[in-house]
Amino acid sequence: MPANRSQLRNVHFYDVSRSEEPLGGLYLNPSVSVRKFFRMLNMVVHASCPYRVSLRGSESPLIPTDEPLVPGQYDIVCDSPGGILNDCSFYDKKNMLTDERCIARTYSSTVSTTSNRRFRDEVRKRDGKCVITGIVNPVAFIDEWTTFESVHIFLLSHEELFTSMNYCRYVTYMSGETDRAINSCQNGLLMRSQIHKQFDSFSFSIDPDDNYKITCFRVDMDGIDGRFLDPVCRIPTDNRKVVDEFLRWHFRQAVLANMKGPGEPIFESDFPDGSDMVGEILGGPRAADRMEAELFSRLNSVESLS
């Protein structure tokens, strides 16, 4: 049974005229300020007019500041362009929430192809540590990387989306002439394996517009919420530095996954021997999307000849 993101929420936001039906919410960690809450809310709410937000029980609307957000119920009041309260609810508007939905992302292990090995090696060479926890690999000098993994920010299984968004234009460094842009180390980060799994499930993300602060959307068991992405992977003069637009994309995906409506399911990745993995996937949510992602990660073992 996929985990339900909404069960742990201690922040909920509502259309003020339907105060018992939340539009969404989040599990609040200390890294979320009032200002960041507004930014994330704007990624989820697609109102047809300006709106104000108030903590239920408070008469004053929220003002974007760097003060920590507090748990509670937040009411959204929609105003007309002239500033007059509009008495029609978000539910009367066709697009109260964005139609955008996060991708179906599964735990990604690096496929052993030539370009993927170059991706892995370049990320290791640049970072040398888990850029989320700051833990340095003490045996890198003998080329031992147990528990350290090179992680794609924009997943290989969604290369078609990567290309359609013209994200190739942000890549300025390629380690091989025939490599694809999505396999540039600029689309990669080095992480400990348990951190990698959380990144793939959108349990945390990195906000390049908040000084690269790490925001956790689930219970922070590793003490990473509020930390900053290690500078080693984002040195301005290093042409291998991670691309902000890729981090920005992942952060938006995490917001959509965790804050919109009931939230997206967190897929199970631990299938015991003898279990009906296909049956569990097909019987779960977003079956087609997930099956496509799972098949790609398992069958993409032959490097493209193009």
N, C-alpha and C positions, 0 to 999 in steps of 0.2 A: 504494500500500500504506500503510494508516494506521500511524503511529508507535506503537511498543509502549512503554508507560510503564515496564514492569518491567525493560527491558534495562539501564537505568542505575542501578538500585537498589543502594545500599550498606548498607541496613538491611533485614533480613528478620525477620519474627516467626512463631513456630511454636507449634502444640500440642506440648507437651513429649513426649507419647507418640508423636508422628509427626514426628520431628526432621528428616526429609528432605523434607517437603511443606509449604512455607511457606503460611501463611494470607494473607499479604500482605507489604507492605514499602513503602519509599519511598526516593527519592533525597534524601540528607541535605544540607541547607544549614545554615549557622551559626545561623540564627534559631530552630532547633528545640531547645528545652531538654528536659530529662527531664520536667519538668512538662507541657510542651505535648505531648510524645509520649504521655503517659498520656491527656490529654484527647482527642487524635486517635484513639488506640487505642479508647477507649470509644465513639467514633462508628462503629467498624467491627466490633468484637468484640461479639457478643451472647451472652454465656455465661449458663448457667442457675444459676451459683453465683459467689461472689467468686473473684477470681484474682490471682495474683502474677506479676510479670515479672522475669526475670533475664537478664543478659547471659551468653550461653553460655560456660562455663568459669569463671564467678564463682559463689561459694557464697552470696553475699548478694543478696537481692532488691533491685530498684531502688526508690529512695525519690523521690517527686516533689520535685525541687528546680529551681532556675533555672540549674543547671550545664548546659553544652551536652551534648546526646546525642552519643555516639560511634558510628561505624559498627560494624556487627557483626550477629550473629545473636542474637535475643532469644527466650527460651522462656517460654511462658505456662503456668503451673501453676494448674489449677482446684482450688479448695478448696470443701469443703462449708460450709454456713452456720455449722457449729460450729467451723470452723477446721481440720478434719481433711482431710488430702490425699485427694482423690477420685481413685481410680485409673481412672475411666472417662474416655476422651478427649473432646475437643471434637467429634471426628468421630462419636462415639457419641451426641452430643446433636443434636437436630433442627436447632437454630438456632445453630450455632457462629459464624456471621457474620450480620450484619444482612441482612434481605431488601431493605433500602432500596438503591436504585440511583440514581446521579446522572442528571440529565436529559441528553438528547442535545442539545448546544448547538453551533451553527455560528457562524461569524464574522458578526456582525450590523452591517449598515450602516443608518443612520437613514433610514426611508422619508419622503419629502417630503410629509407631510400637515400640516394646520394644527396639530393638537395636537403632532405630533412636532417641528415647527419651534419651537413654544413650549418644548417640553422642551429642545431643543438650545440655544436662546437663553438660557433660564434657567440651565442648567448652565454655559454660557460666562460669563454675567454673574457668577454666584456664585464660580466657581473662578478663571478667568483664567490658569490654568496647568495643567500635567499634575500631578495630585495624587499621582501615584506617584513620578515622578522629580524633581519640584520645578521643572522647566523652565518658566519664565514665557513666555507668548506676547508677544514684544516689539512685535508689530504689531496687537494687539487694538484699539488706538485707531482704526485705520482699518477695523476689522471684517474682518480677514484671519485666517483660522483654518486655513490649509493645514497638514496633518499633526496637527492637534488634532481629536479626535472626542469627542462626547458619548455616553457609554456607559450603556446600561441595565444595572443590576446584576441585577435579575430580568427576564429576557428577555421581550419583547413576545409572542413565539410561545408562551409558556407562561402567558398571562394567565388561562386557565381554572384552572390550578393556583394562581396568585397569588390568585384570587378564592376558590377552595375552601378555602384556608388562612386566609382572612379577613385577609390582609395589608393590605387597604384600610384597616383600622382604624388603622394606624400613620401613614398619610398625613395631615398637618395643613396642607399648603400646596398649593394648586392655582392655576395661572396663568390658567386659563380655566374658566368655569362648566360647560362641557360636556365638559371633558377627563376622561379616565379616570385613576383613581388610579395605575395602573402607569406613567403618563406624567408623574407629578410629578417635578420635579427632585430630590426627596428619594430617588428611585430611580435617580439618575444621578451619574456622575463624569466629569470631563474628563481625557482621557488622550492621549498621543501615539499615532499609529496603530499602530505596531509593538507598543506596550504593550497596546493594546486587543485585538489578536489573541491575545496571551498570556492576557489575562484571560478572554476568551471560551472558550479551550481549557482553562481551569482549570490553567494552568501556574503561576499564582501566585494568592494570595488575601490578603485583609486580615482580620486577626483582631481584632474589636472587644473581645474579652475578654482580649487581651494588649496593651492600650494602643494598639490600631490598628496593630500591627506587621504588616509585609508578610512573608509566608512564600512562598518559591519552592519548587515541587515538581519543577522541572526545572533544568538548568544555567542559572545566573544570568548571562546575557550582558550585562545592562544595569545590574548593580550595585544592584539594588533590594531584594534579600533583607536583612531586618533594618532597613530604613528604616521610617518611620512615615507613615501616611496624612496628607497635608498638613492642618494645622488649618483652612485656609481653608474647607473644605467641611463642617466639623463644629463650628462656633462655637455654643456652647450657647444663646446668645441669638438666634441667627438661625433664624427659623421655616422657612427653606429647607434647613436642615442635613440631611445624609444620615441615613437611618434605620438604626440599628444592627442591627435585626432582618433587614434585607435583606442587610447585610454578613455577618451570622451565617449566613444561609441559604447565601450563596455560598461561605463558608469550608467549611461542611459538605459542599457539593457537591464542592468541590475535594479534600477528604479522601477522600470515597468514590471519586472518579475516580482518584485516585493511589495509594491505600493498600489498597483492598479487592481481595483475590484478585490476579489478574494486572494489574489496572488497566483503565481504559476506553481504547479507542483514541483517538488524536488524529487527527481527520479532516483530510484534505488540503483546502486551500482555493484552491490555485493550479492551475486547470485551463487548460492552453494552448488557444489557438484550434484548433478542429477535433477536440478530444478528446471522447470519449463520456462526458460528465459523469454522465448518468443511469445508464449502464452501470456506471461505477465505483462509484457510490453503491449501486446495487442488488446489486453483487457483493461489497460490503464488509460489515463488521459493523454491527449495529443498523440495517439498511437502512430499515425502515419508519419508525423514529423519526427517522432523519436526513432521509429524504425529506420527511417532514411539516414538519420545521424549515426545510429548504431552500425548500420551496414557500411556506411562510408568509413568509419573508424576501424572496422575490422577487415574490409576488403580492399582498401586503398593501399595495398602492399607493393604495387607495381608502379614505378614512377612514370608519369606521363612522358610520352616521346615528343610531345610538341614543344 
